[in-house]
Amino acid sequence: MIKEAVYTFKKLKHYKPFDDTFFRLAKLSLHSAKQYYTTVLYTDKDSLEFLTNGGLKFDRVVLLDSIKEYEGGNYAMPKILTMISREEPYIHLDFDSILIEKPYSLLPVSFPFPQPGFNTLKTHNDYEFVYTAYVKCFIEQIMDKIDYEKQSRIKWNTFPNNSALIVNLPLIVSNIYTEIITDFVPDKIELLNPTAIEQQYLFSHLEYYDIEYDFRNTVDTFNIVDYRILSDKEKYFYLEQQKYIHLSQYSWWPDITDEVLDFFYKKLNLIEKKTIL
C-alpha cells in the first residue's frame, strides 16, 4: 500500500521557470497530494531553503547526499537519484501535477498516461517534442555509439509520462535506473535529453525485462490547447470531469494556467496566500 507521495527538487536550469506560477501550482499539487498521502521531499539544503521561502511545506524532508553531490546539468538526475534511493512503495509527483482523485494500480509500475507517439502525433508541437526529446538524442548520442544490443532495447512504440509515477515495487525501478546511469549510458548522462533518460529508457527496460506496467489513462485527459478554445460553460464541464491534471505548459499559457488554478484552488478548498520570493 502506498503511503507516501514523493517530490524531488534541485535548483538546476530548467525549461520550466521557478516563478510565482510555479509556486502557486506547487502549493496546489502538495495540497492535492496531502488528501491521500504523506508528502516527502528529496532535496539538498540550498534547494530546500528556496522551496521553504516560497511557502512550500512537506510532511517530511530527506536531504539526499547523492542529490547534493550531483554537479551536472541534467534536470532529470535528481529525480532518478531519489527513485534509486527508495525502498518503500510510493507515487512520485512533479510539482505541476494535481491529484483530483486518488490514483490506483496494483502493478509494479504505473504511468499516468502515454504521451503522443508516432501513431498519434497531431500538431507540430507534438512532432517537435518527440524529435527533440527522443529522436535527436538517439541519432546524435546512441545510434552506432553504444553496443547494438543496448540500442535495440530502446522502444519507440510508446512514450510514457512520469509526472505521477506509481511504484509498487521500488527495487525494480531502483535497479533499472542504476543500470541506466552506470551501465547503459553512463558517459551520456549530460548529453542526452532528460526526458529520454527518465521516461523512455525506464519504459524500455520494463519491457526488456518483461516487467508488468500499466497506463491509468489512454491519453492525457487535460489538454491545454484543446481547453483554451472552449466556451466558459464547456470549460467548466471539462475541468469538472478531470481526475488528474498535469500542467506542464504553465509558462507558455499563463492566463489559462491562472484560470485553471483558480478553478482547482476553489474545488479543492485551498486558501491562497501570497508567495514572497
C-alpha angles and dihedrals in degrees: 000000000000113000103163135065107204127208129184129203137173118160099244129147107282137176088232110072122233093227137131091288091053091055093044090052093043092053090053091047091052092045091051093048093050089063088073111012148033107257120230127187122204110199147113129270098262093046091048090055090051093052093043091052087052091058100255116145125189130191090231136010127204117196098207116205093210091056091048091049096047107105101172129102103237102117092202093063099079089053091048091049090052092053091047089056097049120106101169127064114270148158114238112212130192116223091248093058123102123194111210092170130016111268119228138199135143096198121104092255130016127188122201094229143326118261119231111294132194092282095049105040109134110164138038087250089059091051093046092050095050092046095047098040100041119002102046096049091045092054094044102038111017113029110094090348101088131037113297090232089060093044090054092057092069111100124214101180096084136019112203128209116227100191093114104019117179113207115187094166104042096178090065093054092041092053094046094050090045089054092047095054099035104035114006101053105350095149094043102059095105093042103048126081109265091229092057094052097043101038115014096041094046090051092045092053093047087058093041091055093039094240117162120247138156143201114234090207130028091223139006100284093206117059114176092198091057093041097055095064095052125105118251091259092048091048091054093053091042091056094041092060095052120112096177133018127200108188098187093148095057094125093052096052106031097162093049091044091054089049092052092045091050089055095050096040085060096040093050094041097240115160109217122229122188115256115229111205 
